[in-house]
Amino acid sequence: MAVVEKQILINASSDQVWQVLSDFDSIYTWSAVVDHSTYLTSESSGIGSARRIQQGASTLIETVTEWNEGELLAYTLSGLPPVFRSATNCWRISQNETPTKVSLTIELLPVRPPAALPAAIVSRVIARINKKLLRDLKKYLEPSIEKEEWIS
């Protein structure tokens, strides 16, 4: 399994961060990485809700697997190469801290051991995208901030 975590500090409350992340299909409104997003399910929140996102020529389906109100949002990514058994992004929000620490972790599980190297490479690519997502979230919640505060 390949796992890469990125973290950033955001000068906003954890409730403000959650409000943005939990508006699941509105990711395109705050992230330059996503061109378009739309719900694929009647549920707009909670486990089982799904969205289709468009990133240039790439399309992914993201289905929520964990939803802990105000703290954690995890979803599987479908549409990656078939060498992966599973791919999961997980957002974690620190509670009762200002600035709020937000982390985004990608976990890729290859279908068999020979795919471990491609999984490591793809996880690094997705980690770069995740870093952009974190940066875009910060810019959205702190529009006048120019300095980025990366933890890792």
PyMOL commands that set and color helices and strands:
alter all, ss='L'
color gray80, all
select helices_A, chain A and resi 14-22+24-30+113-141
alter helices_A, ss='H'
color red, helices_A
select strands_A, chain A and resi 2-10+36-39+50-55+58-68+72-78+84-93+100-110
alter strands_A, ss='S'
color yellow, strands_A
deselect
rebuild
show_as cartoon
